[in-house]
Amino acid sequence: MAVKKLEKSQWEEYFVEFDKKYREGQIPPKEVQIEIVNEEIGDQVETWWQPLIGLAYDPKDDEFEVAAERHDHLIHKPVEIYVDEDVDGSIKSLEVIQEDGTKHIIKLRTPAS
């Protein structure tokens, strides 16, 4: 499938639905890697591959969260979210852009057996 932009009004429901399917096992276990790209630091990997716990958007605090086994990554005041979905509806990658232009690239993969 192609990359699609999610409208802000869809964020909370989209990730609640993803988490529900993920926790129920409809989406196989995933590992996550997080990269941050901005003018000051360039392109840096913040978190190397580790088990994904969940993804969530909190409209009250205007924060996007990536919860991994050994890392909790919060993105404050996101303005755009792009999702690249696999044919089974699972997420291959996300790009979350903050108000200041910082890009957070969240890659997901099924762990090797």
N, CA and C of each residue as an Amber inpcrd file, in Angstrom:
protein
   339
   0.8350000  -1.1810000   0.0000000   0.0000000   0.0000000   0.0000000
   0.8820000   1.2470000   0.0000000   0.2790000   2.3570000  -0.2590000
   1.0180000   3.6140000  -0.3530000   1.0210000   4.3520000   0.9830000
   1.9010000   5.3220000   1.0740000   1.9590000   6.1870000   2.2480000
   0.7380000   7.1020000   2.2170000   0.1130000   7.2640000   3.3890000
  -1.0430000   8.1610000   3.4420000  -0.9060000   9.0990000   4.6300000
  -1.4280000  10.2890000   4.4450000  -1.4390000  11.2830000   5.5200000
  -2.7220000  11.0900000   6.3210000  -2.5720000  11.0210000   7.6370000
  -3.7420000  10.9460000   8.5020000  -4.1350000  12.3580000   8.9180000
  -5.4090000  12.6440000   8.8600000  -5.8960000  13.9330000   9.3480000
  -5.8680000  13.9070000  10.8700000  -5.6150000  15.0410000  11.4830000
  -5.4870000  15.1040000  12.9420000  -6.7240000  14.5440000  13.6400000
  -7.8820000  14.7430000  13.0460000  -9.1270000  14.2330000  13.6370000
  -9.1620000  12.6990000  13.6660000  -8.3020000  12.0260000  12.8940000
  -8.2590000  10.5610000  12.8310000  -7.2250000   9.9490000  13.7770000
  -6.2930000  10.7340000  14.2630000  -5.1350000  10.1870000  14.9740000
  -5.5020000   9.3000000  16.1500000  -6.2970000   9.8220000  17.0700000
  -6.6000000   9.0580000  18.2840000  -7.2720000   7.7320000  17.9300000
  -8.3190000   7.7750000  17.1220000  -9.0590000   6.5580000  16.7630000
  -8.1870000   5.5650000  15.9910000  -7.3610000   6.0590000  15.0780000
  -6.5020000   5.1920000  14.2700000  -5.5690000   4.3760000  15.1640000
  -4.9320000   5.0420000  16.1300000  -3.9600000   4.3450000  16.9680000
  -4.6250000   3.5290000  18.0780000  -5.8070000   3.9060000  18.5170000
  -6.5780000   3.0610000  19.4380000  -6.9120000   1.7510000  18.7290000
  -7.3650000   1.8490000  17.4760000  -7.7050000   0.6530000  16.6960000
  -6.4640000  -0.2150000  16.4390000  -5.3350000   0.4190000  16.0870000
  -4.0950000  -0.3310000  15.8790000  -3.7130000  -1.0700000  17.1590000
  -3.7190000  -0.3640000  18.2870000  -3.3340000  -0.9790000  19.5590000
  -4.2490000  -2.1380000  19.9310000  -5.5380000  -1.9740000  19.6860000
  -6.4980000  -3.0390000  19.9820000  -6.1480000  -4.2980000  19.1810000
  -5.9470000  -4.1340000  17.8770000  -5.5910000  -5.2790000  17.0210000
  -4.2400000  -5.8660000  17.4330000  -3.3020000  -5.0100000  17.7920000
  -1.9600000  -5.4440000  18.1770000  -2.0160000  -6.2750000  19.4620000
  -2.7330000  -5.7770000  20.4510000  -2.8360000  -6.4780000  21.7410000
  -3.6120000  -7.7920000  21.6200000  -4.5750000  -7.8440000  20.7060000
  -5.3710000  -9.0660000  20.5100000  -4.6750000 -10.0830000  19.6170000
  -3.5110000  -9.7180000  19.0610000  -2.7690000 -10.6500000  18.2230000
  -3.1960000 -10.6840000  16.7670000  -4.0860000  -9.7640000  16.3530000
  -4.4870000  -9.6990000  14.9430000  -3.3470000  -9.1610000  14.0820000
  -2.4500000  -8.4180000  14.7030000  -1.2350000  -7.9270000  14.0560000
  -0.0870000  -8.6230000  14.7740000   0.8260000  -9.2620000  14.0240000
   1.9150000  -9.9930000  14.6830000   2.8400000  -9.0670000  15.4700000
   3.5780000  -9.6290000  16.4390000   4.5190000  -8.8130000  17.2180000
   5.4540000  -8.0190000  16.3080000   5.8010000  -6.8260000  16.7510000
   6.6630000  -5.9370000  15.9680000   7.8390000  -5.4620000  16.8030000
   8.9000000  -5.1260000  16.0970000  10.0240000  -4.4160000  16.6850000
   9.9890000  -3.0080000  16.1230000  10.5240000  -2.0640000  16.8860000
  10.4870000  -0.6590000  16.4970000  11.8840000  -0.0600000  16.5380000
  12.1330000   0.8350000  15.5840000  13.3460000   1.6530000  15.5690000
  12.8980000   3.0850000  15.3460000  13.5010000   4.0290000  16.0710000
  13.1010000   5.4340000  15.9840000  14.2870000   6.2860000  15.5630000
  14.0800000   7.0620000  14.4960000  15.0860000   8.0230000  14.0250000
  14.5190000   9.4260000  14.2000000  15.4020000  10.3650000  14.4990000
  15.0070000  11.7720000  14.6030000  15.8290000  12.5580000  13.5950000
  15.1360000  13.4160000  12.8370000  15.8090000  14.2320000  11.8320000
  15.4240000  15.6880000  12.0570000  16.4520000  16.5290000  12.2870000
  16.2210000  17.9710000  12.3070000  17.5230000  18.6800000  11.9430000
  17.4380000  19.9780000  11.7170000  18.6010000  20.7390000  11.2450000
  19.7320000  20.7780000  12.2610000  19.4070000  20.8170000  13.5490000
  20.4400000  20.9230000  14.5720000  21.2490000  19.6400000  14.7490000
  20.5610000  18.5030000  14.8090000  21.2700000  17.2430000  15.0870000
  21.4920000  16.3860000  13.8600000  20.8670000  16.7350000  12.7580000
  20.9680000  15.9030000  11.5600000  20.0380000  14.7080000  11.6790000
  20.5110000  13.5490000  11.2660000  19.7290000  12.3150000  11.2710000
  20.3590000  11.3620000  12.2830000  19.6330000  11.0610000  13.3600000
  20.1680000  10.1870000  14.4050000  19.1650000   9.1170000  14.7840000
  19.6800000   7.9130000  15.0030000  18.8340000   6.8420000  15.5130000
  18.7730000   6.9970000  17.0260000  17.5660000   7.1280000  17.5500000
  17.3980000   7.2630000  18.9960000  17.2540000   5.9000000  19.6520000
  16.5610000   4.9910000  18.9950000  16.3000000   3.6680000  19.5420000
  16.4870000   2.6320000  18.4470000  17.3950000   1.6830000  18.6920000
  17.5680000   0.5730000  17.7550000  16.4700000  -0.4430000  18.0000000
  16.3330000  -1.3870000  17.0990000  15.2550000  -2.3720000  17.1210000
  15.0350000  -2.9800000  18.5070000  13.7970000  -2.8590000  18.9780000
  13.3830000  -3.4900000  20.2300000  11.8780000  -3.7330000  20.1780000
  11.3610000  -4.6290000  21.0080000   9.9290000  -4.9530000  20.9550000
   9.0280000  -3.7370000  21.1710000   8.0230000  -3.6280000  20.3100000
   7.0260000  -2.5590000  20.4030000   5.9820000  -2.9440000  21.4400000
   5.6370000  -2.0010000  22.3080000   4.5530000  -2.1860000  23.2590000
   3.2700000  -1.5810000  22.6820000   3.3640000  -0.3690000  22.1220000
   2.1770000   0.2550000  21.5560000   2.4390000   1.6520000  21.0000000
   1.4370000   2.1600000  20.2910000   1.4530000   3.4970000  19.7000000
   0.1860000   4.2080000  20.1560000   0.2930000   5.4920000  20.4820000
  -0.8980000   6.2100000  20.9470000  -0.7690000   7.7050000  20.6900000
  -1.9280000   8.3370000  20.4680000  -1.9930000   9.7920000  20.3960000
  -2.9370000  10.2590000  21.4960000  -2.4850000  11.2090000  22.3060000
  -3.2790000  11.7820000  23.3780000  -3.6580000  13.2140000  22.9960000
  -4.9160000  13.4420000  22.5880000  -5.3090000  14.7870000  22.1500000
  -5.3210000  15.8050000  23.2930000  -5.5440000  15.3500000  24.5220000
  -5.5810000  16.2620000  25.6610000  -4.2200000  16.9420000  25.8590000
  -3.1570000  16.1550000  25.8200000  -1.8020000  16.6950000  25.9840000
  -1.1240000  16.9990000  24.6530000  -1.7970000  16.6650000  23.5430000
  -1.2480000  16.8380000  22.1970000   0.1320000  16.1850000  22.0930000
   0.1590000  14.8700000  22.4200000   1.3950000  14.0910000  22.3740000
   1.1700000  12.7670000  21.6650000   2.1740000  12.3730000  20.8960000
   2.1930000  11.0570000  20.2690000   3.2240000  10.2230000  21.0210000
   2.8610000   8.9900000  21.3680000   3.7510000   8.1400000  22.1480000
   4.0730000   6.8550000  21.4090000   5.3510000   6.5050000  21.4380000
   5.8110000   5.2080000  20.9650000   6.3580000   4.4980000  22.2000000
   5.6930000   3.4390000  22.6210000   6.1370000   2.6820000  23.7920000
   6.8370000   1.4190000  23.3020000   8.0860000   1.2910000  23.6990000
   8.8770000   0.1070000  23.3600000   9.3160000  -0.5530000  24.6590000
   9.8860000  -1.7290000  24.5380000  10.2500000  -2.4920000  25.7280000
  11.1900000  -1.7220000  26.6690000  12.1660000  -1.0250000  26.1060000
  13.1560000  -0.3330000  26.9320000  13.1860000   1.1840000  26.6870000
  12.1440000   1.7070000  26.0620000  12.1680000   3.1340000  25.7320000
  10.7470000   3.6540000  25.5340000  10.4860000   4.8330000  26.0680000
   9.1990000   5.4930000  25.8610000   9.4980000   6.8140000  25.1630000
   9.0170000   6.9660000  23.9420000   9.3360000   8.1300000  23.1120000
   8.0930000   8.9980000  22.9680000   8.1580000  10.2370000  23.4620000
   7.0450000  11.1750000  23.3590000   7.3620000  12.2530000  22.3350000
   6.3890000  12.5430000  21.4920000   6.5130000  13.5990000  20.4910000
   5.4770000  14.6580000  20.8490000   5.9540000  15.8130000  21.2700000
   5.0810000  16.9000000  21.7040000   4.6240000  17.7440000  20.5170000
   3.3560000  18.0510000  20.5130000   2.7400000  18.9310000  19.5110000
   3.0220000  18.5010000  18.0620000   2.6450000  17.2590000  17.7160000
   2.7960000  16.8560000  16.3140000   1.8220000  17.6330000  15.4310000
   2.2440000  17.8880000  14.1960000   1.3660000  18.6110000  13.2690000
   0.9650000  17.7560000  12.0630000   1.7620000  16.7320000  11.7560000
   1.4420000  15.8360000  10.6450000   1.8720000  14.4210000  10.9910000
   1.0720000  13.4500000  10.5430000   1.4390000  12.0410000  10.6750000
   1.1730000  11.3580000   9.3420000   2.2060000  10.6780000   8.8410000
   2.1110000   9.8820000   7.6190000   2.3110000   8.4200000   7.9930000
   1.5210000   7.5420000   7.4110000   1.5720000   6.1200000   7.7230000
   1.7970000   5.3260000   6.4430000   2.7170000   4.3700000   6.5120000
   2.9310000   3.4180000   5.4180000   2.4480000   2.0670000   5.9250000
   1.3120000   1.6100000   5.3780000   0.7090000   0.3560000   5.8270000
   1.0930000  -0.7960000   4.9130000   1.1810000  -1.9810000   5.5140000
   1.4090000  -3.2060000   4.7640000   0.0630000  -3.7000000   4.2280000
   0.0800000  -4.6890000   3.3650000  -1.1610000  -5.1920000   2.7780000
  -2.1030000  -5.7880000   3.8200000  -1.5610000  -6.2710000   4.9590000
  -2.4070000  -6.8420000   6.0100000  -2.9720000  -5.7820000   6.9560000
  -2.6840000  -4.5090000   6.6710000  -3.1970000  -3.4250000   7.5040000
  -2.2800000  -3.0380000   8.6450000  -1.1910000  -3.7890000   8.8130000
  -0.2470000  -3.4060000   9.8560000   0.6070000  -2.2400000   9.3500000
   1.2730000  -1.5830000  10.2680000   2.0630000  -0.4010000   9.9240000
   3.5060000  -0.8120000   9.6540000   4.0470000  -0.3470000   8.5140000
   5.4670000  -0.5660000   8.2070000   6.3070000   0.5710000   8.7560000
   5.8040000   1.7980000   8.6150000   6.5250000   2.9490000   9.1330000
   5.5730000   4.1300000   9.3240000   6.0320000   5.0570000  10.1600000
   5.3020000   6.2960000  10.4310000   6.2900000   7.4400000  10.3340000
   5.8130000   8.5620000   9.9230000   6.6110000   9.7830000  10.0160000
   5.7480000  10.7960000  10.7550000   6.2460000  11.2330000  11.9010000
   5.5280000  12.2040000  12.7140000   6.3430000  13.4950000  12.6920000
   5.7100000  14.5720000  12.2810000   6.3940000  15.8570000  12.1660000
   5.8970000  16.7750000  13.2730000   6.8700000  17.3320000  13.9990000
   6.5560000  18.2530000  15.0890000   6.3900000  19.6700000  14.5690000
   5.8570000  20.5010000  15.4340000   5.6260000  21.9130000  15.1440000
   6.8930000  22.6160000  14.6420000   8.0630000  22.2600000  15.1910000
   9.3240000  22.9100000  14.8100000   9.9760000  22.3000000  13.5680000
   9.3010000  21.3370000  12.9260000   9.8250000  20.7190000  11.7190000
  10.6150000  19.4420000  11.9560000  10.8730000  19.1020000  13.2120000
  11.5790000  17.8570000  13.5250000  10.7510000  16.6720000  13.0510000
  11.4110000  15.7360000  12.3770000  10.7470000  14.5200000  11.8880000
  11.1580000  13.3420000  12.7620000  10.1750000  12.5410000  13.1260000
  10.3990000  11.3120000  13.8800000   9.9800000  10.1750000  12.9550000
  10.9460000   9.3580000  12.5620000  10.6790000   8.2540000  11.6590000
  10.6420000   6.9750000  12.4890000   9.4710000   6.3620000  12.5260000
   9.2560000   5.1700000  13.3410000   9.0870000   3.9960000  12.3860000
  10.0480000   3.0760000  12.4250000  10.0200000   1.9110000  11.5460000
   9.6030000   0.6880000  12.3620000   8.7370000  -0.1220000  11.7780000
   8.2880000  -1.3470000  12.4260000   8.6430000  -2.5420000  11.5520000
   8.9690000  -3.6580000  12.2030000   9.2320000  -4.8970000  11.4630000
   8.8290000  -6.0730000  12.3330000   8.5340000  -7.1790000  11.6730000
   8.2640000  -8.4190000  12.3790000   9.6160000  -9.0300000  12.7380000
   9.8230000  -9.3850000  14.0070000  11.1260000  -9.9270000  14.4030000
  11.4490000 -11.2230000  13.6700000  12.7320000 -11.4190000  13.4210000
  13.1920000 -12.6690000  12.7980000  12.9950000 -13.8010000  13.8010000
  12.5440000 -14.9280000  13.3110000  12.2940000 -16.0770000  14.2010000
  13.5630000 -16.7990000  14.5370000
